[in-house]
Amino acid sequence: MKILDQYILTRFLYNFFSAFFILIVIFIFQGIWLFIDDLAGKGLGIVIIGKFLFYFIPTLVDKVLPLTVLLASILTFGTFAENYEFAAMKASGISLQRGMRSLIVYVILLGGVTFFFANTVIPKSEQKMFNLRRNIAKVKPAAAITEGIFSDFEGTGEGMNIKVDKKYGEQDRFLDNVIIHKKTKQSLNNTVIKAKEGELISSEESNIIQLVLKDGHYYEELKPKAVKARKKHPFAKSKFETYTINIDISELNNQDLEEDRNITTDKMKNVSRLIKDIDSLGKNNLEKVEAFSKNIVNRMGAFPENKVKDSTRIKKELIELVAKDTINAKKIANDTIKTVDELLTSLPEWQRMQIVNNAKTTVSSILTTVVTKKEELQKRFKFYNSHILSLHKKYALAFSCIILFFVGAPLGAIIRKGGLGLPMVVAIILFLTYYFIGVFASNYAKEGNINNVLGAWLPTLIMLPLGISLTRRATADKGLIGFGHILDGIKNLFKKKKASKE
């Protein structure tokens, strides 16, 4: 490696690792605010909190790394331009592209490492962090309850959903305004318990956690065996001063905080797993749609497959339909009915009303079924779209580091400013533009409004022409925004109009 390449690479690496360290610390503190309720005041040890933060750091790479590359390239080349080092290079016959050569090789290698990191480390980190949070909630019961929302609270027996307005006291053991939905083994919520106060009582020597409720009401829906009795919707209601729920945590005390569970989200999967799941999810969704379509067609009685009714069968069905009216039955049997209007005209009024009401009821029922099924299919396709997005985002993240380098390096040479002042402002503005475009594109892609592949690659594709344009302008020693050719174009336009008038 030549001395010049070594010098440029050393300066870039210094700015790169400095910016990465500063940004990762900022994002860690921002993340701590998100999970502060899950970690603070729960009696967790420093080791557990340290593991949580250790697993959390890799999940920040997709945000921190592109911004780091952009900021480091602007800082490096902005400092070179400010100190007239670029002028000395050009005077020696060294172009901008030649000065970027060593960094281009480094950024390409960085893109490969980034893809490997996104494909292996980040999914494993997401899975570890998810399992750690869930297992902490099981070992520390108060951690499983979040103020203001219903939280799943499961022991070794029947589970429940708990909502509290406020937690306070030592390790959040005291609860205000408790609402509990107890779940049966079939996961049905037939029991509701409301209490003004509650307390979690536990002991290190016991495998039982007691949830003591005070001043509340107990509601339970009863399900008799007789069908007629069920239509009356019977229920039991009682009032209590103190009600105790015992939760067996004998298995939870032996819970391994590092235990891996089933992979549940697309962020926890690598490329090979995503490709496999995308294929299976796509086939499964198509099967669901086809099965639902056949069901609707059968309910409508339209377009039956391989069932062509002849005129004799039609007459027979119509005769059975109006068997009570012998005059119309004979008329239908002897005449050929060509249209629906002729059929309705041949029937008495009460039968016409009956047919119309039945058709209306059938259509309303089918529409309700379609609306309900539409919501289910939308969730399925949203889950399917999120897998495609995650797959392409792994590739897009690697390419974004390369593209943003070609945006930041010529931009630094153009603005000719080093330090953390103007370069930091420009880098943040560009990164926020890149980030928010990615967020909106991902949301639109998940909903199916735009192509899934485009949703993952859109911010990178938008930055690509910007990088090409800035590189050309920096190579030609042009400013960031050239107004000269715009003014010249406007002047020429007015000259042409004036000449045409003359």
DAPEFEN-V83267 format. One line per field, one symbol per residue. ss: DSSP state (2 for helix, 1 for strand, 0 for the rest). psi: psi as a letter, one per 30 degrees, with the letter a starting at -180 (. if undefined). A space follows every 10 residues. Layout:
# DAPEFEN-V83267
ss=???
psi=???
This chain:
# DAPEFEN-V83267
ss=0022222222 2222222222 2222222222 2222222220 0000022222 2222222222 2222222222 2222222222 2200222222 2000022220 2222222222 2222222222 2222222222 2222222220 2222001000 1110000001 1111011102 2201111111 1110000011 1111111111 1000000111 1111111111 1000002222 0000111111 1111111100 0222000000 0000022200 2222222222 2222222222 2222222222 0000000000 2222222222 2000022222 2222000002 2222220022 2222222222 2222222222 2222222222 2222222222 2222222222 2222222222 2222200000 0222222222 2222222222 2222220000 0222222222 2222222222 2222200000 0002222222 2222222222 20
psi=kleeeeeeee eeeeeeeeee eeeeeeeeee eeeegeffek gggkleeeee eeeefeefff efeeeeeeee eeeeeefeee eeggeeeeee fggjleeeff eeeeeeeeee eeeeeeeffe eeeeeeeeee eeeeeeeeej efffkkkflk kkjkafbkal kkkkekklak hhfkkkikkk jkklfghkif kkkkkellkj klkfflgkkk jjkkialkkk kkjlekeeee ffillkklkl ekkkkkkkge effgkjfgkk akkflffgka eeeeeeeeee eeeeeeeeee eeeeeeeeef gkhkkhijkl eeeeeeeeee ehffjeeeee eeeflkkele eeeeefllee eeeeeeeeee eeeeeeeeee eeeeeeeeee feeeeeeeee effeeeeefe eeefefeeef eefefhkaag ceeeeeeeee eeeeeeeeee eeeeeefgfl keeeeefeee eefeeeeeee eeeeeghlle jjfefeeeee eeeeeeeeee e.
